[in-house]
């Protein structure tokens, strides 16, 4: 069996179907006693040049070990699947299992976005808690202020009586 690196680009309107496509292609390889060493879903990215007036597409990269029969089946599926805009198959010397720099950067961006969203939600929760504390504090001091204000008019009335 030989090692191959496969990259295929999927039409952006078919992005929801990419996980199913990956599963189907992985099944083809594993049914033929092959192995998938690495499978990376790079997501929707800008194309270097428009393909059929499309500027963005969904990228997927797989490193597999399979026979020529499975490889021919995969390439024919790519050729006749309208959702696959382009594909590239490269013969490799051995299995490549480490993640690509592009995929690592994408994972780091995703983790950063999640942590940023978590921090924002924590800030919003803390602000909401602070607002409720302030509201409760103002409600508890409001009766005291009312009683103090009610004392003031009486005092003002008493001064009016003394002046007259």
C-alpha positions as CSV (number, residue, x, y, z in Angstrom):
1,X,0.0,0.0,0.0
2,X,1.1,3.5,-0.8
3,X,0.7,6.8,1.1
4,X,-1.2,9.7,-0.4
5,X,-2.1,13.2,0.5
6,X,-5.5,14.3,-0.8
7,X,-6.8,17.8,-0.8
8,X,-10.3,18.6,-2.1
9,X,-12.3,21.8,-2.4
10,X,-16.0,21.7,-1.9
11,X,-18.6,24.2,-3.2
12,X,-19.5,26.6,-0.3
13,X,-23.2,25.9,-0.7
14,X,-22.4,22.2,0.1
15,X,-20.4,23.0,3.3
16,X,-23.0,21.3,5.5
17,X,-22.4,18.0,3.6
18,X,-18.6,18.0,4.2
19,X,-18.7,15.8,7.4
20,X,-20.7,13.2,5.5
21,X,-18.4,13.3,2.6
22,X,-15.3,12.9,4.8
23,X,-17.0,9.9,6.5
24,X,-17.9,8.3,3.2
25,X,-14.3,8.8,1.8
26,X,-12.8,7.4,5.1
27,X,-15.1,4.4,4.9
28,X,-13.9,3.7,1.3
29,X,-10.3,3.7,2.4
30,X,-10.9,1.6,5.5
31,X,-13.1,-0.9,3.7
32,X,-10.1,-1.6,1.5
33,X,-7.9,-2.3,4.5
34,X,-6.3,1.1,4.2
35,X,-5.8,3.7,7.0
36,X,-6.5,7.4,7.3
37,X,-3.5,8.9,9.1
38,X,-4.7,12.5,9.2
39,X,-7.9,14.2,8.2
40,X,-8.2,18.0,8.6
41,X,-11.2,20.1,7.8
42,X,-9.8,23.5,7.1
43,X,-13.2,25.1,6.7
44,X,-14.4,27.8,4.4
45,X,-11.5,29.8,3.0
46,X,-10.8,32.4,0.3
47,X,-9.8,30.9,-3.1
48,X,-6.6,32.2,-4.7
49,X,-8.7,32.8,-7.9
50,X,-12.4,32.5,-8.7
51,X,-13.6,29.1,-9.8
52,X,-16.9,29.2,-11.7
53,X,-17.5,32.7,-10.2
54,X,-17.0,31.4,-6.7
55,X,-14.6,33.2,-4.4
56,X,-14.7,31.0,-1.3
57,X,-14.8,27.2,-0.8
58,X,-14.5,24.5,1.9
59,X,-11.1,22.8,2.1
60,X,-10.4,19.3,3.3
61,X,-7.1,17.5,3.6
62,X,-6.5,13.8,4.2
63,X,-3.4,11.7,4.5
64,X,-4.2,8.1,3.7
65,X,-2.6,4.7,3.0
66,X,-4.5,2.7,0.5
67,X,-4.2,0.6,-2.7
68,X,-4.6,1.8,-6.2
69,X,-8.2,0.5,-6.4
70,X,-9.4,2.7,-3.5
71,X,-7.5,5.7,-4.9
72,X,-9.1,5.2,-8.3
73,X,-12.5,5.0,-6.6
74,X,-11.9,8.2,-4.7
75,X,-10.6,10.1,-7.8
76,X,-13.7,9.0,-9.8
77,X,-16.0,10.1,-7.0
78,X,-14.2,13.5,-7.0
79,X,-14.5,13.7,-10.7
80,X,-18.3,13.0,-10.9
81,X,-19.3,14.9,-7.7
82,X,-20.5,18.4,-8.7
83,X,-19.9,19.6,-5.1
84,X,-16.1,19.0,-5.4
85,X,-14.7,21.9,-7.3
86,X,-11.0,20.8,-7.4
87,X,-9.0,17.9,-6.0
88,X,-5.3,17.1,-5.7
89,X,-3.7,13.7,-5.0
90,X,0.0,13.6,-4.1
91,X,2.0,10.4,-3.6
92,X,4.0,10.6,-0.3
93,X,7.0,8.6,0.9
94,X,5.4,7.7,4.3
95,X,2.6,8.6,6.6
96,X,2.2,12.1,7.9
97,X,0.4,12.3,11.2
98,X,1.3,15.7,12.6
99,X,-1.1,18.5,12.1
100,X,-0.4,21.2,9.6
101,X,0.5,24.7,10.6
102,X,-2.7,26.0,8.9
103,X,-4.8,23.6,11.0
104,X,-3.0,24.4,14.2
105,X,-3.5,28.1,13.6
106,X,-7.2,27.5,12.9
107,X,-7.6,25.5,16.1
108,X,-5.8,28.3,18.0
109,X,-8.1,30.9,16.5
110,X,-11.2,28.8,17.4
111,X,-9.9,28.3,21.0
112,X,-9.2,32.1,21.3
113,X,-12.7,32.9,20.0
114,X,-14.2,30.5,22.5
115,X,-12.2,32.0,25.4
116,X,-13.1,35.5,24.3
117,X,-16.8,34.5,24.2
118,X,-16.5,32.9,27.7
119,X,-14.9,36.1,29.1
120,X,-17.6,38.2,27.5
121,X,-20.3,36.1,29.0
122,X,-18.6,36.2,32.4
123,X,-18.3,40.0,32.2
124,X,-22.0,40.2,31.3
125,X,-23.0,38.0,34.2
126,X,-20.8,40.0,36.6
127,X,-22.4,43.3,35.3
128,X,-25.9,41.8,35.7
129,X,-25.0,40.8,39.2
130,X,-23.7,44.2,40.0
131,X,-26.8,45.8,38.6
132,X,-29.0,43.6,40.8
133,X,-26.9,44.5,43.8
134,X,-27.2,48.2,43.1
135,X,-31.0,47.9,42.5
136,X,-31.4,46.0,45.8
137,X,-29.3,48.5,47.6
138,X,-31.3,51.4,46.2
139,X,-34.6,49.7,47.1
140,X,-33.4,49.1,50.7
141,X,-32.2,52.8,51.0
142,X,-35.3,54.1,49.3
143,X,-37.6,53.8,52.4
144,X,-35.0,55.4,54.5
145,X,-34.8,58.3,52.0
146,X,-38.6,58.6,52.0
147,X,-38.7,58.8,55.7
148,X,-35.9,61.4,55.7
149,X,-37.7,63.4,53.0
150,X,-41.0,63.2,54.9
151,X,-39.2,64.6,57.9
152,X,-37.9,67.5,55.9
153,X,-41.3,68.9,54.9
154,X,-42.5,68.7,58.5
155,X,-39.4,70.7,59.5
156,X,-40.1,73.2,56.7
157,X,-43.7,73.5,57.9
158,X,-42.6,74.1,61.5
159,X,-40.2,76.9,60.3
160,X,-43.0,78.5,58.3
161,X,-45.2,78.6,61.4
162,X,-42.5,80.2,63.5
163,X,-41.9,82.9,60.9
164,X,-45.5,83.8,60.8
